[in-house]
């Protein structure tokens, strides 16, 4: 698959494919049942991790979800569910110390006044703890056809953000919206709806922006006790420069405590730093990740289709650091930059996926090719607070068109899950240590198709 194909599949299916629910909560588990492991969904004292195949049987509505049972290095891959698993994020919502999971299907139909609304989208909350409990349904208050509510998700303590990038917000086609639910225990309340035309939000809505394509909760400004929300719009145009699909990112401060008027900052590739150029098709904001280290917050923004030095779709990422005011750009990351090995090549898609692991930023480069192994893929492990040399991680037994690095997530056990969704007939997930141990591949049984399109731990 070429780089253009990667973008098409991402937009239509797999990128937002993610991992799914696991072991559902039938009610609050005993006090302290989940205290022994930071990513314990089930109350058994062991961290859990999840993988999805979002397009099993060739349909975006026929995905399957899997759980990696047991310590991730020795995990057994077991199927959890069928017909669900488009996107998923885990976090603590109800205060019982068990990790909760939110799962979405952006292609699900909604109902308005007895009329079916195709592609409205839905998200579900599964409470951590005992298995088999009911799920909580989250929807847009006014479902809209093909809005794809649930295309992206973010979770912070007690809050869930849901992206609907194809929503015709404010009567502007595909301009997009994001919804923020604030939980009181297990009650989500009425969501805040945020668009580029909301009071105080930087920028303005344009057709095809896809605001809400990617989401990440951060702590980068505003009130230190409140969360901020980074919102990607990778198809926003720079009309004044005649450039299309350059992309932008909006950071809304204190998002859960400012229900009517907002404050924030917005960036595109041309405004983050003097002399930095943007080009049509950069897709800045395609991916987002937030991490903390040594008392500071860091935001990484991917532009995997950027043409670095004229090399088509080689990709790059920008790294921002928290300050006493707005975040500041501290590094532009790409192959061949100071401290980063390899050289940019067409279709590498550097920045397609991002994840933080302590002092390290992991960057997926799923289109990276080797001799006789086109698009086998790699990841770069980059120190975030220095220019020490990065480490290139790849599969020793990589194959053509594996797309290793398509998705990334850290686990509660201190490992990294790396999606390899085109490995063989089913796809695979690699368990990686940033310390250099040989990656271990996990594969499902049965007729999976794109296992590993997204991962979470």
C-alpha positions in Angstrom: 0.0 0.0 0.0 1.4 3.4 -0.9 1.3 6.5 1.3 -1.9 7.7 -0.4 -3.5 4.4 0.4 -2.4 4.7 4.0 -4.2 8.0 4.2 -7.3 6.7 2.6 -7.5 3.7 4.8 -6.9 5.8 7.8 -9.6 8.2 6.9 -12.1 5.5 6.0 -11.3 2.9 8.6 -8.3 1.8 10.4 -6.6 4.8 12.0 -9.5 5.3 14.2 -9.9 1.7 14.6 -8.8 1.0 18.2 -9.0 -1.3 20.9 -11.9 -2.3 22.7 -13.6 -2.9 25.8 -12.7 -5.5 28.0 -14.1 -7.3 30.8 -17.1 -5.2 31.5 -18.1 -3.8 34.9 -21.3 -5.1 36.5 -21.0 -2.7 39.3 -18.3 -1.3 41.5 -15.7 -3.9 42.6 -14.6 -4.3 46.2 -12.7 -1.3 47.5 -9.1 -1.5 46.5 -9.6 -4.4 44.1 -7.9 -2.5 41.3 -5.2 -0.8 43.4 -2.4 -3.2 42.7 -2.1 -2.4 39.0 -2.5 1.0 37.2 -4.3 -0.4 34.2 -6.5 -3.0 35.8 -9.9 -3.3 34.1 -11.0 -6.4 35.9 -10.1 -6.1 39.5 -7.7 -9.1 39.4 -4.6 -7.1 40.2 -3.1 -7.5 36.7 -2.7 -4.8 34.0 -4.8 -5.3 30.9 -4.2 -4.4 27.3 -6.5 -4.4 24.2 -6.4 -4.7 20.5 -9.0 -4.3 17.8 -9.5 -5.4 14.2 -11.9 -2.6 13.1 -12.8 -3.9 9.6 -13.2 -7.7 10.0 -15.0 -9.1 7.0 -14.2 -5.9 5.1 -16.8 -3.8 6.9 -16.3 -0.8 9.1 -19.3 -2.1 11.2 -18.1 -5.6 11.7 -15.0 -5.2 13.8 -13.8 -7.5 16.5 -12.1 -6.7 19.8 -9.5 -8.7 21.7 -8.0 -8.7 25.2 -4.3 -9.5 25.9 -4.8 -11.6 29.0 -2.1 -11.7 31.6 1.2 -9.9 31.7 1.7 -8.4 28.3 4.9 -10.2 27.5 3.2 -13.6 28.0 -0.3 -12.5 27.1 -2.9 -14.8 25.5 -5.0 -13.2 22.8 -8.6 -13.8 23.4 -11.6 -12.5 21.5 -13.9 -10.3 23.5 -16.6 -9.1 21.1 -17.7 -8.9 17.5 -19.4 -6.0 15.8 -17.7 -3.3 17.9 -14.3 -1.8 18.4 -13.9 1.1 16.1 -12.2 3.4 18.7 -11.5 3.0 22.4 -9.8 4.9 25.2 -9.3 3.9 28.9 -9.3 6.1 32.0 -10.7 6.6 35.4 -14.2 8.0 35.4 -16.2 6.9 38.5 -13.5 6.9 41.2 -13.5 3.2 42.1 -9.8 2.8 41.1 -10.7 0.3 38.3 -9.9 1.5 34.8 -13.0 2.2 32.7 -13.2 1.9 28.9 -15.0 4.0 26.4 -15.6 2.4 23.0 -17.2 4.0 20.0 -18.7 3.2 16.6 -18.8 6.4 14.5 -20.8 4.6 11.7 -23.7 3.6 13.9 -27.1 4.9 13.0 -29.0 7.3 15.2 -32.7 8.0 15.6 -34.3 11.5 15.5 -38.1 11.8 15.8 -38.5 8.2 14.8 -36.3 8.6 11.7 -33.1 6.7 11.2 -30.0 8.9 10.8 -27.1 6.9 9.2 -23.6 7.5 10.4 -24.6 9.5 13.4 -22.2 7.6 15.7 -22.3 6.4 19.3 -19.9 5.8 22.2 -20.2 3.4 25.1 -18.7 3.4 28.6 -17.9 0.0 30.1 -17.2 0.2 33.9 -14.1 -1.6 35.2 -14.6 -4.3 37.7 -16.7 -7.5 37.5 -17.6 -8.9 34.1 -20.9 -8.7 32.4 -22.4 -5.3 33.5 -24.5 -2.9 31.4 -22.9 -0.3 29.3 -23.6 3.4 29.3 -24.4 5.0 26.0 -23.1 8.4 24.9 -24.6 10.3 22.0 -24.7 13.8 20.6 -27.8 15.6 21.9 -28.9 16.1 18.4 -27.6 13.2 16.2 -26.7 14.3 12.7 -26.3 12.1 9.6 -22.7 11.1 8.8 -21.3 13.2 11.6 -19.4 10.2 12.8 -19.6 11.0 16.5 -16.9 8.8 18.1 -14.3 9.2 15.4 -11.9 10.1 18.2 -11.9 9.9 22.0 -10.0 11.3 24.9 -10.3 10.6 28.6 -9.1 12.5 31.7 -10.2 12.0 35.3 -14.0 12.3 35.3 -14.3 13.6 31.7 -14.7 12.1 28.2 -14.2 14.0 25.0 -15.7 12.7 21.7 -14.9 13.9 18.3 -17.4 14.3 15.4 -15.2 15.6 12.6 -17.7 15.0 9.8 -20.4 17.0 11.5 -21.8 19.9 9.5 -21.3 22.1 12.5 -22.9 25.6 12.3 -24.2 24.5 8.9 -20.7 24.3 7.5 -20.1 20.9 5.7 -17.7 18.6 7.5 -16.3 21.4 9.7 -16.5 19.2 12.7 -17.2 19.4 16.5 -16.1 17.9 19.8 -18.2 17.0 22.8 -17.1 17.1 26.4 -18.9 15.0 29.0 -18.3 15.7 32.7 -19.1 12.7 34.9 -20.6 12.8 38.4 -19.9 9.3 39.5 -21.5 7.3 36.6 -23.7 10.1 35.4 -22.3 11.9 32.3 -24.5 14.9 32.3 -25.3 17.0 29.2 -22.2 17.5 27.0 -20.6 20.7 26.0 -20.4 21.1 22.2 -17.3 22.8 20.9 -16.8 24.0 17.4 -14.4 26.5 15.8 -17.2 29.1 16.0 -17.7 28.6 19.8 -17.1 31.8 21.8 -13.4 32.2 22.6 -12.2 29.2 20.4 -9.4 30.4 18.1 -10.1 30.2 14.3 -13.3 29.8 12.4 -15.2 26.9 10.9 -14.5 26.1 7.2 -15.9 23.4 5.0 -13.9 20.2 5.3 -11.8 21.2 8.3 -12.5 18.0 10.2 -12.2 19.7 13.6 -12.3 16.8 16.1 -10.3 14.3 14.0 -7.9 13.8 16.8 -8.1 14.6 20.6 -5.8 14.7 23.6 -6.4 15.9 27.1 -3.4 17.9 28.4 -2.2 20.1 31.2 -0.4 22.9 29.3 -2.0 26.2 30.5 -4.8 27.8 32.3 -5.7 26.6 35.8 -3.2 24.0 37.0 -6.0 21.9 38.5 -8.1 21.7 35.3 -7.5 19.8 32.0 -7.1 21.4 28.6 -8.2 19.7 25.3 -6.1 19.6 22.2 -8.2 19.2 19.1 -6.8 18.4 15.6 -8.3 19.6 12.3 -5.8 18.1 9.8 -7.9 19.1 6.7 -8.1 22.8 7.5 -7.0 25.0 4.6 -4.8 28.1 4.6 -7.0 30.1 2.2 -4.8 33.2 2.3 -1.9 31.1 0.9 -4.0 29.0 -1.5 -3.1 25.8 0.4 -5.5 23.0 1.1 -5.5 20.4 3.9 -2.5 21.9 5.7 -4.1 21.3 9.1 -4.3 23.0 12.4 -4.5 22.3 16.1 -6.6 24.1 18.8 -5.7 24.0 22.5 -8.7 24.9 24.6 -7.8 25.7 28.2 -9.7 24.5 31.3 -12.2 22.9 28.9 -14.3 21.2 31.5 -14.7 24.3 33.7 -15.6 26.8 30.9 -18.9 25.6 29.6 -20.0 28.6 27.6 -16.9 30.8 26.8 -13.5 29.4 26.1 -9.9 30.5 26.0 -7.1 28.9 24.1 -4.5 29.1 21.4 -4.4 27.7 17.8 -1.5 26.7 15.6 -0.9 25.8 12.0 2.5 24.9 10.5 3.1 28.5 9.3 2.4 30.1 12.7 4.2 28.0 15.3 7.6 29.3 14.4 9.0 32.0 12.1 10.3 30.6 8.9 8.4 27.3 9.1 6.5 26.6 5.9 3.2 24.8 5.4 2.2 23.0 2.3 -1.0 21.6 0.9 -1.6 18.1 2.3 0.6 18.4 5.4 -2.3 17.1 7.6 -0.9 18.8 10.7 -2.9 17.6 13.6 -3.5 14.1 12.2 -2.1 12.7 15.5 -1.8 14.0 19.1 -0.1 12.8 22.3 0.4 14.3 25.7 3.0 13.3 28.3 4.6 14.6 31.5 8.2 14.4 32.6 10.2 16.2 35.3 7.3 18.4 36.2 6.6 19.7 32.7 3.9 18.8 30.2 4.6 18.0 26.6 2.4 17.9 23.5 3.4 16.1 20.3 1.6 16.9 17.1 2.0 14.8 14.0 2.0 15.9 10.3 2.7 12.5 8.6 1.9 13.8 5.1 4.3 16.8 5.3 6.7 16.9 2.4 10.0 17.6 4.2 12.5 19.2 1.8 10.3 18.2 -1.1 10.2 14.5 -0.1 6.5 13.5 -0.5 4.7 12.3 2.6 8.0 11.8 4.6 6.3 13.4 7.6 7.3 15.3 10.7 6.2 16.0 14.3 6.3 19.1 16.5 7.1 18.9 20.2 5.7 21.6 22.6 6.5 22.2 26.2 4.5 23.8 29.0 5.5 27.3 30.2 4.0 29.9 32.5 1.9 31.1 29.5 1.1 29.4 26.3 3.1 26.2 25.4 6.2 26.8 23.3 7.6 24.8 20.4 10.9 23.2 21.5 11.7 20.8 18.7 10.8 20.0 15.1 11.2 16.2 14.7 11.8 14.3 11.5 14.2 11.8 10.1 17.6 13.4 9.6 17.1 16.1 12.3 19.7 16.5 15.0 19.8 13.4 17.1 17.4 11.5 14.9 18.8 8.8 12.6 17.7 7.7 9.1 16.8 10.0 6.2 13.4 11.1 4.9 12.0 9.0 2.2 8.8 9.3 0.2 5.8 7.7 2.0 7.5 7.2 5.4 4.6 8.9 7.2 6.8 9.9 10.2 4.3 11.0 12.9 1.4 8.8 11.9 1.2 7.6 15.5 2.6 9.2 18.7 3.0 8.1 22.4 5.0 9.1 25.4 6.8 6.7 27.7 8.4 8.7 30.5 11.3 10.8 29.1 10.8 9.3 25.6 8.5 10.2 22.7 7.7 7.3 20.4 7.0 8.1 16.8 5.4 5.7 14.4 6.9 5.6 10.8 4.7 2.9 9.3 5.6 3.6 5.6 9.4 3.3 6.2 11.0 0.9 3.7 14.1 -1.3 3.8 15.9 -3.1 1.1 13.4 -5.7 -0.4 10.9 -4.8 2.4 8.9 -1.8 1.3 6.7 -0.2 3.9 7.7 -2.6 6.6 7.7 0.3 9.1 9.7 1.5 12.1 9.3 3.5 15.2 11.7 6.2 16.6 12.3 6.4 20.3 13.3 10.1 20.9 14.5 11.6 24.2 12.1 14.6 24.8 14.4 16.9 26.8 17.7 16.5 25.0 19.3 16.0 21.6 20.7 12.6 22.5 20.5 10.2 19.7 17.2 8.5 19.1 16.8 4.7 18.8 15.3 3.1 15.7 13.1 0.1 16.5 12.0 -2.3 13.8 11.0 -6.0 13.5 14.1 -8.1 12.8 11.7 -10.4 10.8 9.8 -7.5 9.2 8.0 -8.1 6.0 6.9 -5.9 3.0 3.8 -3.8 3.8 3.6 -4.8 7.5 3.2 -1.1 8.5 4.8 -1.6 11.9 4.2 1.6 13.8 0.7 2.2 12.6 -0.5 2.6 16.2 1.2 3.0 19.5 0.3 2.8 23.2 2.2 2.3 26.4 1.1 -0.4 28.8 0.8 -0.5 32.6 3.7 -3.0 32.6 6.1 -0.5 31.1 6.1 -1.9 27.6 4.9 -0.4 24.3 2.3 -2.0 22.1 3.0 -1.4 18.4 0.3 -2.1 15.8 1.3 -4.1 12.7 -2.1 -4.3 11.1 -1.0 -5.7 7.7 1.3 -8.4 9.0 0.2 -11.6 7.2 -3.4 -12.4 6.7 -4.6 -11.2 10.2 -2.4 -8.4 11.4 -0.4 -8.4 14.6 0.8 -6.5 17.6 4.4 -6.2 18.7 5.3 -5.9 22.4 8.4 -3.6 22.6 10.7 -2.4 25.3 12.3 1.0 24.8 15.4 -0.5 26.5 16.1 -2.6 23.4 14.8 -6.1 24.0 13.7 -8.0 20.8 10.0 -7.2 20.0 7.6 -10.0 20.5 4.7 -10.5 18.1 1.2 -11.4 19.2 -1.4 -12.6 16.6 -5.1 -13.7 16.9 -6.6 -16.9 15.8 -9.5 -17.0 13.3 -10.3 -14.7 10.4 -9.0 -11.4 11.7 -8.2 -8.8 9.0 -6.5 -5.8 10.5 -5.6 -6.8 14.0 -3.4 -4.1 15.5 -5.0 -1.1 13.7 -5.1 0.4 17.1 -3.9 -0.5 20.6 -4.4 0.6 24.2 -3.0 -0.5 27.5 
